[in-house]
């Protein structure tokens, strides 16, 4: 499959296009990722284009107000996470259409040990 890559939530209400090579996919075991199955693909924000008509996305914030977990309010599929340095966005690689993620190289990150689970006291 050639870039740009098309991504969508399960119901198809939200469709994105990412014009970046697929690389450095990261599976994390932090409290949020292990529950949602989010597969991180960090890309520059300017490489992402909204293809669908503007839709409202729901956002879950738990550690910091500048970090957001954005998902479709209809089907609940998480599409992206924001709050990374350098104007980067983490896209859920599991949402890429036409790709078998079992064919991709995926690294593991021990977020469970490395990140605090919630707001600092």
ChimeraX attribute file (.defattr): number of C-alpha atoms within 10 A of each C-alpha:
attribute: neighborCount
match mode: 1-to-1
recipient: residues
	/A:1	7
	/A:2	8
	/A:3	11
	/A:4	15
	/A:5	19
	/A:6	19
	/A:7	23
	/A:8	22
	/A:9	22
	/A:10	16
	/A:11	12
	/A:12	12
	/A:13	17
	/A:14	23
	/A:15	22
	/A:16	19
	/A:17	18
	/A:18	21
	/A:19	16
	/A:20	16
	/A:21	12
	/A:22	15
	/A:23	13
	/A:24	14
	/A:25	20
	/A:26	19
	/A:27	19
	/A:28	19
	/A:29	19
	/A:30	17
	/A:31	14
	/A:32	15
	/A:33	15
	/A:34	14
	/A:35	9
	/A:36	12
	/A:37	15
	/A:38	24
	/A:39	25
	/A:40	24
	/A:41	23
	/A:42	22
	/A:43	21
	/A:44	15
	/A:45	15
	/A:46	11
	/A:47	13
	/A:48	18
	/A:49	14
	/A:50	14
	/A:51	13
	/A:52	13
	/A:53	9
	/A:54	10
	/A:55	12
	/A:56	13
	/A:57	17
	/A:58	14
	/A:59	17
	/A:60	14
	/A:61	13
	/A:62	14
	/A:63	13
	/A:64	11
	/A:65	9
	/A:66	10
	/A:67	15
	/A:68	18
	/A:69	18
	/A:70	20
	/A:71	20
	/A:72	22
	/A:73	15
	/A:74	15
	/A:75	12
	/A:76	15
	/A:77	21
	/A:78	26
	/A:79	27
	/A:80	22
	/A:81	23
	/A:82	18
	/A:83	15
	/A:84	14
	/A:85	7
	/A:86	9
	/A:87	11
	/A:88	17
	/A:89	21
	/A:90	22
	/A:91	26
	/A:92	23
	/A:93	21
	/A:94	20
	/A:95	23
	/A:96	20
	/A:97	14
	/A:98	10
	/A:99	13
	/A:100	9
	/A:101	14
	/A:102	7
	/A:103	7
	/A:104	13
	/A:105	11
	/A:106	16
	/A:107	12
	/A:108	11
	/A:109	13
	/A:110	11
	/A:111	17
	/A:112	15
	/A:113	10
	/A:114	10
	/A:115	10
	/A:116	12
	/A:117	14
	/A:118	11
	/A:119	8
	/A:120	7
	/A:121	3
